Amino acid sequence: LGLAIVESAMQQHRGWVKADDSPLGGLRLTLWLPLYKRT
């Protein structure tokens, strides 16, 4: 449930979540959010 909430929040902010195998073992999560300039 926690990861679903994170993914929903990221999508609302036009970002994304990526899950991969870690080269060290286990799970690696990459979170990306766009950078906005204030006007």
C-alpha positions in Angstrom: 0.0 0.0 0.0 2.8 2.4 0.8 4.4 2.2 -2.6 1.0 2.8 -4.3 0.6 6.0 -2.3 4.1 7.1 -3.3 3.4 6.4 -7.0 0.1 8.3 -6.9 1.8 11.3 -5.3 4.6 11.2 -7.9 2.2 11.1 -10.8 0.2 14.0 -9.4 3.4 16.1 -9.5 4.3 14.8 -13.0 7.1 12.6 -11.7 7.7 8.8 -11.8 8.9 5.9 -9.7 11.1 3.1 -11.0 11.9 -0.1 -9.2 15.0 -2.2 -10.2 17.2 -4.9 -8.8 20.1 -3.3 -6.9 23.6 -4.4 -8.0 24.4 -4.9 -4.3 21.2 -7.1 -3.8 17.7 -6.1 -2.8 15.6 -3.4 -4.4 16.6 0.0 -5.7 13.9 2.7 -6.1 14.5 5.8 -8.3 12.1 8.7 -7.7 12.1 11.6 -10.2 10.3 14.9 -9.9 10.5 17.8 -12.4 12.2 21.0 -11.4 10.0 24.1 -11.8 11.3 27.7 -11.9 9.3 30.3 -10.0 8.0 33.1 -12.2 
